[in-house]
Amino acid sequence: MRRPIIAANWKMNLGPKETSGFLTTFLGDLGPQCEECDIVIAPPYVSLVEASARFADHSAVSLGAQNMSQFDSGAYTGEISGMMLKELFVHFVIIGHSERRAIFGETDAVINAKLKKARECNLRPIFCIGETLDQRDAGRLEEVLRRQITLGLEGLSERDVTETVIAYEPVWAIGTGRTATADQAQDAHAFVRSVVAEVVSPSVANKVRIQYGGSVKPANTAELMAMPDIDGALVGGASLDPQSFLQIIRQSGKKKD
């Protein structure tokens, strides 16, 4: 059985002071549901120190970063290396988010380099893939996902891929309030798993966890998590409110094999 994993991507929201307030409520109300799934919170860089300090006594929650450089050090103004993240006890890092691809021009080659560097640093990537609405309407969903998976995972070992979480996020559903139906999400997840089986191995495909991301909220979590190939959620806006995020975690912890 693949253990569910729920990750919060706060994007450019919640500075250190707001992070402190969020975590006071969230950690205080977390309760036993934390034992039923893995929980990751990825705040902005400026809030990593605050979150890291608060998680020191809460092993049930792992710290994540929203991005990292493919380089170790040097003249790369504004970049943050994997080893810098390790010093803050970051365990997970989001790589290839659609906003990084679309707004900041990250290519499959850059994303592949970041995935390799993350594993070199013993960080666990949350590797994001997904199609735009135009691509879906044009019948290119499988073509796009196959390219992103094949090029993204190129050169990674079976162990590296097993330690990677894949996040399928239909770009047209991110922050729009629109969500893929549970059946649409399941179909995409099953296809992703089949491609991993082809390009890596069937055994790794059976082990790797695949999250759904795209306007996940408490009202749709249970239906999504009931699908056999959906192993968790990458949560955006709904993770900015501690009670909303807690509800998603509670729903996710009910997933059965």
Secondary structure, 3 states (H helix, E strand, C coil): CCCCEEEEECCCCCCHHHHHHHHHHHHHHCHHHHHCCEEEEECCHHHHHHHHHHHCCCCCEEEEECCCCCCCCCCCCCCCCHHHHHHCCCCEEEECCHHHHHHHCCCHHHHHHHHHHHHHCCCEEEEEECCCHHHHHCCCHHHHHHHHHHHHCCCCCHHHHHCCEEEECCHHHCCCCCCCCHHHHHHHHHHHHHHHHHHCCHHHHHHCEEEECCCCCHHHHHHHHCCCCCCEEEECHHHCCHHHHHHHHHHHCCCCC
